[in-house]
Amino acid sequence: MAVSRQSISRCDRVDEASPMLKVFISMISQTKIQDYQQQIQYARIKANVLIKYPRN
């Protein structure tokens, strides 16, 4: 299984990405996490309402 030197150096470059890029990527993942948390919260509220007031 031969690994080309190009792919290895490419990984190094990603590792040495500019600090701003790393901050940007972490910001994107943070907002995604917050988005999912809001969806979970909404689903919980909806579930509680359905338990308290069944539709049928």
Secondary structure, DSSP 8 states (H G I E B T S, - for coil): ----HHHHHHHHHHHT--HHHHHHHHHHHHHHHHHHHHHHHHHHHHHHHHHHS---
